Amino acid sequence: MNFQFDRLGAVLVAYSRDAQTGEVTRSWLRFDQAGTAYLRQRLEQPAETAERCQCSRALDPTPCEGPQDAVLILSATNTGAYGCETHGALRMAAIEGSRAVSHSVAGAAIRVHQAAGRS
């Protein structure tokens, strides 16, 4: 994903590849002027010094809670990212068909499944 700015504002562009055909598609979302100003401000801020887990998102300032490899979140195509329980639950809730596997913390997957609203 990347941001592109033009005279009308900002556009978030995401590229995805179809797992079966290999075809690359492009999706986009245009932001209004207020959204563009906010994005520019956030993108110009220096990166925080504290490292965060792989499941954390750049525009979400929430710090990690616990080990950054407590859980492994796997997509339906078995691509994965390690994360703390907080960011792992957020990522799992955002990705349809994903699942959690405990990694460095016993029982983390169960708590992440519950926090993501999955049984």
Secondary structure in CASP SS format (residue, H / E / C, confidence):
PFRMAT SS
TARGET T0000
AUTHOR 0000-0000-0000
METHOD secondary structure of the structure
MODEL  1
M C 1.00
N E 1.00
F E 1.00
Q E 1.00
F E 1.00
D E 1.00
R C 1.00
L C 1.00
G E 1.00
A E 1.00
V E 1.00
L E 1.00
V E 1.00
A E 1.00
Y E 1.00
S E 1.00
R E 1.00
D C 1.00
A C 1.00
Q C 1.00
T C 1.00
G C 1.00
E C 1.00
V E 1.00
T E 1.00
R E 1.00
S E 1.00
W E 1.00
L E 1.00
R E 1.00
F E 1.00
D C 1.00
Q H 1.00
A H 1.00
G H 1.00
T H 1.00
A H 1.00
Y H 1.00
L H 1.00
R H 1.00
Q H 1.00
R H 1.00
L H 1.00
E H 1.00
Q C 1.00
P C 1.00
A C 1.00
E C 1.00
T C 1.00
A C 1.00
E C 1.00
R C 1.00
C C 1.00
Q C 1.00
C C 1.00
S C 1.00
R C 1.00
A C 1.00
L C 1.00
D C 1.00
P C 1.00
T C 1.00
P C 1.00
C C 1.00
E C 1.00
G C 1.00
P C 1.00
Q C 1.00
D C 1.00
A C 1.00
V E 1.00
L E 1.00
I E 1.00
L E 1.00
S C 1.00
A C 1.00
T C 1.00
N C 1.00
T C 1.00
G E 1.00
A E 1.00
Y E 1.00
G E 1.00
C C 1.00
E H 1.00
T H 1.00
H H 1.00
G H 1.00
A H 1.00
L H 1.00
R H 1.00
M H 1.00
A H 1.00
A H 1.00
I C 1.00
E C 1.00
G C 1.00
S C 1.00
R E 1.00
A E 1.00
V E 1.00
S E 1.00
H C 1.00
S C 1.00
V C 1.00
A C 1.00
G C 1.00
A H 1.00
A H 1.00
I H 1.00
R H 1.00
V H 1.00
H H 1.00
Q H 1.00
A H 1.00
A C 1.00
G C 1.00
R C 1.00
S C 1.00
END
